[in-house]
């Protein structure tokens, strides 16, 4: 019986609410579990640029799909008449 069954098995192991079932891997897997992995300012900057590019691509795709939907709806309404 484990608490937080809605979370994944791996997450429960990392957080420590569930024990690892492997013998020797337990020490290596938990050695830096409490230390967060910080990124350098340059890495954050590069990540922000990549995410901005991804947003612009998704925005363009969204607009394209909306246009396609509108045209298909117009075409369907013409066919119905």
C-alpha positions as CSV (number, residue, x, y, z in Angstrom):
1,X,0.0,0.0,0.0
2,X,1.7,3.2,-1.2
3,X,0.5,6.8,-0.8
4,X,0.1,9.0,-3.9
5,X,-0.9,6.1,-6.3
6,X,-1.8,8.7,-8.9
7,X,1.9,9.5,-9.3
8,X,4.2,7.3,-11.4
9,X,6.3,4.5,-9.9
10,X,9.5,6.3,-10.8
11,X,8.4,9.6,-9.2
12,X,7.5,7.8,-6.0
13,X,11.0,6.2,-6.0
14,X,12.8,9.4,-6.6
15,X,10.8,11.3,-4.0
16,X,11.5,8.5,-1.5
17,X,7.9,7.4,-0.7
18,X,8.7,4.1,-2.3
19,X,11.8,2.0,-2.0
20,X,14.0,0.9,-4.9
21,X,13.8,-2.8,-5.5
22,X,17.3,-3.0,-6.8
23,X,20.2,-3.7,-4.4
24,X,23.3,-1.8,-5.4
25,X,21.6,0.8,-7.6
26,X,19.9,2.3,-4.6
27,X,23.0,4.3,-3.5
28,X,23.9,5.6,-6.9
29,X,20.4,6.5,-7.8
30,X,19.8,8.5,-4.7
31,X,23.3,10.1,-4.4
32,X,22.2,13.5,-5.7
33,X,18.4,13.3,-5.3
34,X,18.3,16.3,-3.1
35,X,20.4,18.6,-5.2
36,X,18.6,20.4,-8.0
37,X,20.2,20.6,-11.4
38,X,20.7,24.3,-12.2
39,X,21.4,25.5,-15.7
40,X,23.8,28.3,-16.7
41,X,22.4,31.6,-17.9
42,X,23.4,30.8,-21.4
43,X,21.6,27.5,-21.3
44,X,18.4,29.2,-20.1
45,X,18.8,31.8,-22.9
46,X,19.2,29.1,-25.5
47,X,16.2,27.3,-24.1
48,X,14.1,30.4,-24.2
49,X,15.0,31.0,-27.8
50,X,14.2,27.5,-28.8
51,X,10.8,27.7,-27.0
52,X,10.1,31.0,-28.8
53,X,10.8,29.4,-32.1
54,X,8.5,26.5,-31.2
55,X,5.8,28.9,-30.2
56,X,6.0,30.8,-33.5
57,X,5.9,27.5,-35.5
58,X,2.9,26.3,-33.5
59,X,1.1,29.7,-33.9
60,X,1.7,29.5,-37.7
61,X,0.4,25.9,-37.8
62,X,-2.6,26.9,-35.8
63,X,-3.5,29.7,-38.1
64,X,-3.0,27.4,-41.1
65,X,-5.3,24.8,-39.6
66,X,-7.9,27.3,-38.8
67,X,-7.9,28.5,-42.4
68,X,-8.2,24.9,-43.7
69,X,-11.1,24.3,-41.3
70,X,-12.9,27.5,-42.4
71,X,-12.4,26.6,-46.1
72,X,-13.7,23.0,-45.6
73,X,-16.7,24.3,-43.7
74,X,-17.5,26.7,-46.5
75,X,-17.1,23.9,-49.0
76,X,-19.4,21.7,-47.0
77,X,-22.0,24.4,-46.7
78,X,-22.0,24.9,-50.5
79,X,-22.4,21.1,-51.0
80,X,-25.3,21.0,-48.7
81,X,-27.2,23.7,-50.7
